[in-house]
């Protein structure tokens, strides 16, 4: 489940990055730091994951469901993911559709 959770979180972040046409290289250090902090990934592993995920298309609702189910009793990780997602959303090119994704995740976490 840990690998699936990592991939789902990465897919969520990549979706936001793609939506806003953000510069992936500018977002890479934030992604690496977050994956190290919450998933104990080293930067090399996080970079490989980010590169792989950026090449794929995902159903974002499915990814949100996977994340919510995996973290059902982990409030700290839920809040950390929301915080990092918010940071990526507001960092550059703010796009209102991204807050719809943020709200979907918040509802899936039963925090609304």
WOPE-V90629 format. One record per residue. N is the residue number from 0. RES is the residue in one letter. OMEGA is omega in radians with two decimals (* if undefined). D_CENTER is the distance of its C-alpha to the mean C-alpha in Angstrom with 2 decimals. Layout:
# WOPE-V90629
n:res:omega:d_center
N:RES:OMEGA:D_CENTER
N:RES:OMEGA:D_CENTER
This chain:
# WOPE-V90629
n:res:omega:d_center
0:X:-3.11:15.91
1:X:3.13:14.19
2:X:3.12:13.62
3:X:3.11:12.46
4:X:3.10:9.93
5:X:-3.13:8.65
6:X:-3.14:8.79
7:X:3.08:7.16
8:X:3.11:3.88
9:X:3.12:4.76
10:X:3.11:6.10
11:X:3.14:3.95
12:X:3.13:3.29
13:X:3.10:6.75
14:X:3.12:8.00
15:X:3.13:8.00
16:X:3.14:9.51
17:X:-3.10:11.91
18:X:-3.08:12.88
19:X:-3.08:14.18
20:X:3.13:15.55
21:X:3.10:14.17
22:X:-3.07:15.67
23:X:-3.13:13.43
24:X:3.06:15.79
25:X:-3.11:15.38
26:X:-3.06:11.60
27:X:-3.14:12.16
28:X:3.10:13.63
29:X:3.13:10.90
30:X:3.14:8.39
31:X:-3.13:11.43
32:X:-3.13:12.29
33:X:-3.12:9.21
34:X:3.07:9.44
35:X:-3.08:13.14
36:X:-3.00:13.13
37:X:-3.08:11.32
38:X:3.10:11.88
39:X:3.06:15.01
40:X:2.98:14.15
41:X:-3.04:16.47
42:X:3.13:15.64
43:X:3.12:17.37
44:X:3.12:15.41
45:X:3.11:12.03
46:X:3.09:13.69
47:X:3.12:15.03
48:X:3.14:11.82
49:X:3.13:10.33
50:X:3.14:13.75
51:X:-3.08:14.02
52:X:-3.13:10.89
53:X:-3.12:11.91
54:X:-3.03:15.24
55:X:3.01:14.39
56:X:-3.12:14.09
57:X:2.95:12.34
58:X:-3.01:13.26
59:X:3.10:10.31
60:X:3.09:12.49
61:X:3.14:12.96
62:X:3.10:9.38
63:X:3.12:9.24
64:X:3.12:12.62
65:X:-3.14:11.87
66:X:-3.11:9.34
67:X:3.13:12.01
68:X:-3.12:14.80
69:X:-3.08:13.71
70:X:-3.03:13.32
71:X:-3.12:16.31
72:X:-3.07:18.27
73:X:-3.06:15.88
74:X:-3.12:15.84
75:X:-3.13:14.95
76:X:3.09:11.65
77:X:-3.11:10.88
78:X:3.13:11.95
79:X:3.11:10.16
80:X:3.10:6.62
81:X:3.14:8.35
82:X:-3.13:10.00
83:X:3.10:7.44
84:X:3.11:5.88
85:X:-3.14:9.64
86:X:3.12:10.52
87:X:-3.13:8.81
88:X:-3.02:10.43
89:X:-3.04:13.72
90:X:3.14:14.06
91:X:3.01:15.86
92:X:3.14:16.94
93:X:-3.09:16.01
94:X:-3.04:15.71
95:X:3.11:16.55
96:X:3.12:14.89
97:X:3.11:11.47
98:X:3.00:12.91
99:X:3.09:13.87
100:X:3.09:10.34
101:X:3.13:9.91
102:X:3.08:13.30
103:X:-3.14:12.68
104:X:3.13:10.05
105:X:3.11:12.61
106:X:3.13:15.37
107:X:3.08:13.99
108:X:-3.10:13.87
109:X:3.14:17.39
110:X:-3.09:16.99
111:X:*:18.41
